[in-house]
Amino acid sequence: MQPIQLAVVVGSVRAGRVGPIVAEWVRGIAAERNTLEVVEVDLAEFELPNTLIPSDETERFTRAIGACDAFVFVTPEYNHGVPGSLKTALDTVKYEWRAKPVGFVSYGGLGGGVRATEQLRQITAELHMVSVRDSVSLHRVRKRFDSAGGIDDAAAVDALGRLLDQIEWWADAVTGARQRAEYPG
Ligand SMILES: Cc1cc2nc3c(=O)[nH]c(=O)nc-3n(C[C@H](O)[C@H](O)[C@H](O)COP(=O)(O)O)c2cc1C
């Protein structure tokens, strides 16, 4: 079987953001599985306008999403919601998200970003994505990682394992299904 192309999407673009540290941890664990080929999609590396006007850059982003079979969104919570950068990215692409699984790794203060994750469940359902049940939430995120990027949260490591198991299962199911018949979206 071909490895699943899994994109770890870094959802924050803020100067001084924590997102890449969290994404690096996700990437490292996912890359231990030979069933997955992990790529990074860092939203800070794309100029995606919130006017949603198509451009070479939105095309480049659309192609990057189209090349992937599955996604893990690494998202902070801003004012009890999804960061604007991630919402714009979701709104920029239409068909290339469809019939593909997505899992959520959120982080924030005491709430661990769970409100952003629950909003993402609504948004990704509208985009015809399949969101997996298990998610990861890292509360007080700045205290979770040591200087080498190691994490002090065994429950989060377990949760990420379950999330990736479910991503693999769904990616296997829907990749075959997409090849057999056009998705009726
Ligand atoms: C504009 C803004 C709003 C925030 N709102 C929340 C919030 O509602 N809940 C929360 O847990 N943390 C909140 N935080 C804290 C962030 O989760 C924390 O700063 C995190 O590191 C942000 O992710 P980033 O560093 O990748 O941008 C907020 C931070 C910012 C900058």
The ligand as an SDF file (V2000), in Angstrom:
LIG
                    3D

 31 33  0  0  0  0  0  0  0  0999 V2000
   -5.3720   37.1320   20.1600 C   0  0  0  0  0  0  0  0  0  0  0  0
   -5.1910   36.0240   21.1550 C   0  0  0  0  0  0  0  0  0  0  0  0
   -6.3120   35.5010   21.7840 C   0  0  0  0  0  0  0  0  0  0  0  0
   -6.1790   34.4350   22.6780 C   0  0  0  0  0  0  0  0  0  0  0  0
   -7.2910   33.8730   23.2000 N   0  0  0  0  0  0  0  0  0  0  0  0
   -7.1730   32.7330   23.9210 C   0  0  0  0  0  0  0  0  0  0  0  0
   -8.3220   32.0120   24.3060 C   0  0  0  0  0  0  0  0  0  0  0  0
   -9.4320   32.3790   24.0330 O   0  0  0  0  0  0  0  0  0  0  0  0
   -8.1680   30.8600   24.9900 N   0  0  0  0  0  0  0  0  0  0  0  0
   -6.9120   30.3670   25.3060 C   0  0  0  0  0  0  0  0  0  0  0  0
   -6.8100   29.3000   25.9220 O   0  0  0  0  0  0  0  0  0  0  0  0
   -5.7970   31.0320   24.9580 N   0  0  0  0  0  0  0  0  0  0  0  0
   -5.8930   32.1900   24.2700 C   0  0  0  0  0  0  0  0  0  0  0  0
   -4.7800   32.8620   23.8570 N   0  0  0  0  0  0  0  0  0  0  0  0
   -3.5000   32.3310   24.2420 C   0  0  0  0  0  0  0  0  0  0  0  0
   -2.9690   31.4710   23.1230 C   0  0  0  0  0  0  0  0  0  0  0  0
   -3.6300   30.2340   23.0830 O   0  0  0  0  0  0  0  0  0  0  0  0
   -1.4810   31.2520   23.2810 C   0  0  0  0  0  0  0  0  0  0  0  0
   -0.8700   32.5360   23.2680 O   0  0  0  0  0  0  0  0  0  0  0  0
   -0.9060   30.4290   22.1640 C   0  0  0  0  0  0  0  0  0  0  0  0
    0.4790   30.3660   22.3320 O   0  0  0  0  0  0  0  0  0  0  0  0
   -1.2190   31.0350   20.8100 C   0  0  0  0  0  0  0  0  0  0  0  0
   -0.7510   30.2360   19.7590 O   0  0  0  0  0  0  0  0  0  0  0  0
    0.4480   30.7530   18.8270 P   0  0  0  0  0  0  0  0  0  0  0  0
    1.5880   31.0940   19.7930 O   0  0  0  0  0  0  0  0  0  0  0  0
    0.8060   29.5830   17.9450 O   0  0  0  0  0  0  0  0  0  0  0  0
   -0.0350   31.9430   18.0970 O   0  0  0  0  0  0  0  0  0  0  0  0
   -4.8830   33.9260   22.9900 C   0  0  0  0  0  0  0  0  0  0  0  0
   -3.7700   34.5000   22.3670 C   0  0  0  0  0  0  0  0  0  0  0  0
   -3.9160   35.5200   21.4600 C   0  0  0  0  0  0  0  0  0  0  0  0
   -2.6980   36.0730   20.7690 C   0  0  0  0  0  0  0  0  0  0  0  0
  1  2  1  0
  2  3  1  0
  2 30  2  0
  3  4  2  0
  4  5  1  0
  4 28  1  0
  5  6  2  0
  6  7  1  0
  6 13  1  0
  7  8  2  0
  7  9  1  0
  9 10  1  0
 10 11  2  0
 10 12  1  0
 12 13  2  0
 13 14  1  0
 14 15  1  0
 14 28  1  0
 15 16  1  0
 16 17  1  0
 16 18  1  0
 18 19  1  0
 18 20  1  0
 20 21  1  0
 20 22  1  0
 22 23  1  0
 23 24  1  0
 24 25  2  0
 24 26  1  0
 24 27  1  0
 28 29  2  0
 29 30  1  0
 30 31  1  0
M  END
$$$$
